[in-house]
Amino acid sequence: MIRAFGITLILLALMQPATAQTPPAGFRIGIAGLAESGCSATPSDAAAAAYRKHLEGRLGKPVVLCGYEDGKAVATALQDGQLDLAVLDQPSFEPVSKIARPILAPRADAITGRVLAVALTLKTSGRDTPVKLAGSRPIFISKLAASHSVPLQGLADFGADTKSFKPEIFVADEQAGLAALRAGQGDALIITAGARQRLCRGDDPKVVVCGDVVEAWRGRPTALAGLVVRNDLPEADRYQVVGIHLPLHQELPEAMTFLAAKLGGGITLDPTEATAMQKGAR
């Protein structure tokens, strides 16, 4: 009887659902080009292992890194619900843009980020969209990337034919730029959104400073790569992941170097808007 009872207990144990014996999948991060394929909590790459361990400690839950052949495979896994976070370039992100969003993007250097900029034109000019800026003579207030090359790239991403632009004009500040625009010395004043606010705010609320101009464009360059999550990831989890990654370059430089290599470069990570990796989207 004792033997029969023992056999019965063994059979009951075997009949338990498989999930009861399966360890939790944890927080799953998909990256193309890892040394190993599949998901692992013990990647052989030292920097990858340090990154995984850092996230696990901050999230307070198991973290696994999942290797894939390319970005397309990572995106497919994210779409199928097999990943919680994915490292994707812009082309790989496009097919999953309806169900996922970027939360962080690499910054090229200490100064150059995806600065929000505007292109101001005279209302009477008819140049009120990026496409209509073709053949324009642009006015800039600085040759620094944030005020020059970054907005130019943003304009191109929004459909402006920047290659057709006439020779550029550079002036001292936004006030001089608006004066040059009104004098017909250029066709579009391209400045940061912050400069536009300073220019058009004015000291007297009754005086309309920029009533004769229109924003032909407002936007940022498209992020070429980023850390991407599914839209259904709880908001609290999304903010936690962002908060962990923002100081990564200071807290664990080797982990930032590892991510930068997978993102195509970058010295740090900046939070992004949901449409950051969609070309021509505000």
C-alpha positions in Angstrom: 0.0 0.0 0.0 2.8 2.4 0.9 4.5 1.7 -2.5 1.2 2.3 -4.3 0.8 5.6 -2.4 4.3 6.7 -3.4 3.6 5.9 -7.1 0.4 7.9 -6.9 2.3 11.0 -5.5 4.8 10.7 -8.4 2.0 10.6 -10.9 0.3 13.6 -9.4 3.5 15.6 -9.6 4.0 14.7 -13.2 0.4 15.8 -14.0 1.0 19.4 -12.7 1.0 22.0 -15.5 4.4 22.6 -17.1 4.2 26.3 -16.3 4.5 25.5 -12.6 8.0 24.1 -13.3 9.1 26.7 -15.8 11.1 29.7 -14.5 9.7 33.2 -15.4 10.8 34.5 -18.8 11.8 37.8 -17.1 12.3 41.1 -18.9 13.3 40.2 -22.4 15.6 42.4 -24.5 16.1 41.7 -28.2 19.4 42.7 -29.9 20.7 41.8 -33.3 24.3 40.5 -33.6 24.8 39.1 -30.1 27.5 36.4 -29.7 24.7 33.9 -29.0 21.3 33.4 -30.5 18.3 32.8 -28.3 17.6 34.2 -24.8 20.2 34.0 -22.0 20.9 35.3 -18.6 24.6 34.6 -19.0 25.8 36.2 -22.3 29.5 35.5 -23.0 30.2 39.1 -23.9 31.4 40.9 -20.8 29.8 44.3 -21.6 26.5 42.6 -22.5 26.6 40.7 -19.2 27.3 43.9 -17.3 24.4 45.6 -19.0 22.0 42.7 -18.2 23.1 42.5 -14.6 22.7 46.3 -14.2 19.1 46.2 -15.6 18.2 43.2 -13.5 19.3 45.0 -10.3 17.4 48.2 -11.2 14.3 46.5 -12.4 14.1 44.0 -9.6 13.2 41.2 -11.8 15.1 38.6 -14.0 16.5 40.0 -17.3 17.5 38.0 -20.3 19.2 39.2 -23.5 17.9 37.6 -26.7 20.1 37.5 -29.8 18.8 37.5 -33.3 20.3 37.4 -36.8 19.2 40.9 -37.8 16.9 43.8 -36.9 14.0 42.4 -38.9 14.0 39.3 -36.8 14.1 41.4 -33.6 11.1 43.4 -34.8 9.2 40.3 -35.6 9.8 38.9 -32.1 8.7 42.2 -30.6 5.5 42.1 -32.7 4.8 38.5 -31.6 5.0 39.5 -28.0 8.3 37.6 -27.4 10.2 40.7 -26.3 9.7 43.6 -23.8 12.5 45.9 -25.2 14.2 45.9 -28.6 17.2 47.6 -30.1 16.1 48.6 -33.7 17.3 50.7 -36.5 14.8 52.9 -38.4 14.2 50.5 -41.3 13.6 47.6 -39.0 11.2 49.7 -36.9 8.9 50.7 -39.8 7.0 47.4 -40.0 6.1 47.5 -36.3 5.4 51.2 -36.0 1.7 50.6 -35.4 2.3 48.4 -32.3 5.5 49.8 -30.9 7.3 53.1 -30.2 10.8 54.2 -29.4 11.5 55.5 -25.9 15.2 56.3 -26.2 17.6 57.3 -29.0 21.3 57.8 -29.1 22.8 61.3 -29.0 25.8 61.7 -31.4 27.9 63.9 -29.1 27.6 66.2 -26.0 26.0 69.0 -28.0 24.2 67.5 -31.0 20.8 66.1 -30.1 17.5 65.9 -32.0 16.8 69.6 -31.4 13.2 70.8 -32.1 13.4 73.5 -34.8 11.1 75.6 -37.1 11.3 77.2 -40.5 9.6 80.6 -40.6 8.4 82.2 -43.8 6.4 85.3 -44.7 2.7 84.6 -45.0 2.7 86.4 -48.4 5.3 84.1 -49.8 3.1 81.0 -50.1 5.9 78.8 -48.7 3.9 77.2 -46.0 5.0 73.5 -46.1 8.4 71.8 -46.3 7.8 70.8 -49.9 7.1 74.4 -50.9 10.5 75.5 -49.5 12.3 74.1 -52.5 14.6 76.6 -54.1 14.5 78.9 -51.0 17.4 80.9 -49.6 17.7 79.8 -45.9 18.6 82.2 -43.1 20.5 80.8 -40.1 21.7 82.3 -36.9 24.6 79.9 -36.2 26.8 77.3 -37.9 26.6 75.0 -34.8 25.0 71.7 -35.6 22.0 72.3 -33.3 21.1 75.5 -35.3 22.2 74.4 -38.8 22.8 70.7 -39.8 20.3 69.2 -37.4 17.3 71.3 -38.6 18.4 70.9 -42.2 18.3 67.1 -41.7 14.9 67.5 -40.1 13.6 69.5 -43.0 14.8 66.8 -45.4 13.1 64.1 -43.4 9.9 66.0 -43.7 10.1 66.2 -47.5 11.9 69.5 -48.1 14.3 69.4 -51.1 17.2 70.9 -49.2 19.6 70.2 -52.0 17.8 72.8 -54.1 18.3 75.5 -51.4 20.2 78.7 -52.5 23.4 79.8 -50.8 22.8 80.2 -47.0 22.7 83.5 -45.1 24.1 83.7 -41.6 23.1 86.5 -39.2 23.9 87.4 -35.6 20.6 86.3 -33.9 16.9 85.6 -34.4 16.0 89.3 -34.4 18.5 89.9 -37.2 17.1 86.8 -39.0 13.5 88.1 -38.9 14.7 91.5 -40.2 16.5 89.8 -43.0 13.4 87.7 -43.9 11.2 90.8 -44.0 13.8 92.6 -46.1 13.7 89.8 -48.7 17.3 88.8 -48.1 16.2 85.2 -47.6 13.1 83.1 -47.9 13.1 81.0 -44.7 14.4 81.7 -41.2 15.5 78.4 -39.8 15.9 78.5 -36.0 15.4 76.3 -32.9 12.0 76.3 -31.3 13.5 78.0 -28.3 14.8 80.9 -30.5 11.4 81.1 -32.1 9.7 81.5 -28.7 12.2 84.2 -27.7 11.7 86.0 -31.0 7.9 86.0 -31.2 6.9 86.2 -27.5 7.6 89.9 -27.1 7.4 92.0 -23.9 3.9 93.4 -24.5 1.2 90.8 -25.0 -0.9 93.3 -26.9 1.8 93.5 -29.6 1.9 90.7 -32.2 5.6 90.3 -33.1 5.4 87.6 -35.7 1.9 88.2 -37.2 3.3 88.4 -40.7 5.1 85.0 -40.6 4.1 81.4 -40.6 5.7 78.1 -39.5 6.3 76.2 -42.7 7.8 73.4 -40.7 8.3 72.4 -37.0 10.0 69.1 -36.2 13.1 67.1 -35.4 15.3 64.8 -37.5 14.2 61.2 -37.6 16.0 59.0 -35.1 18.0 56.5 -37.0 17.9 53.9 -34.2 16.5 53.5 -30.7 15.3 51.4 -27.9 11.8 50.3 -28.7 8.9 48.9 -26.6 5.4 47.7 -27.5 2.7 50.2 -27.0 1.0 47.9 -24.5 3.9 48.0 -22.1 2.5 49.6 -18.9 3.4 53.3 -18.6 5.1 52.8 -15.2 7.4 50.2 -16.7 8.2 52.4 -19.7 9.2 55.3 -17.5 11.2 53.0 -15.2 13.2 51.6 -18.2 13.8 55.2 -19.5 15.0 56.3 -16.0 17.4 53.4 -15.8 19.0 54.1 -19.2 19.4 57.9 -18.9 22.4 57.9 -16.6 23.8 54.7 -18.1 26.8 56.4 -19.7 27.9 57.6 -16.3 26.9 54.7 -14.1 28.1 51.9 -16.4 30.1 53.3 -19.4 30.9 49.8 -20.7 27.2 49.1 -21.0 26.6 52.3 -22.9 29.5 51.4 -25.2 27.9 48.0 -25.8 24.5 49.6 -26.6 26.1 52.3 -28.8 27.7 49.6 -30.9 24.3 48.1 -31.5 22.7 51.5 -32.2 25.2 52.7 -34.7 26.9 55.1 -32.4 26.2 57.6 -29.6 27.6 58.7 -26.3 24.4 58.7 -24.3 20.6 58.1 -24.7 17.9 60.7 -24.9 14.2 60.2 -24.3 12.2 60.4 -27.5 8.6 61.1 -28.6 6.6 58.2 -29.9 7.0 59.2 -33.5 10.8 59.8 -33.3 11.6 56.9 -35.8 8.8 57.7 -38.2 10.0 59.9 -41.1 8.0 63.1 -41.5 6.0 62.6 -38.3 5.7 65.4 -35.7 
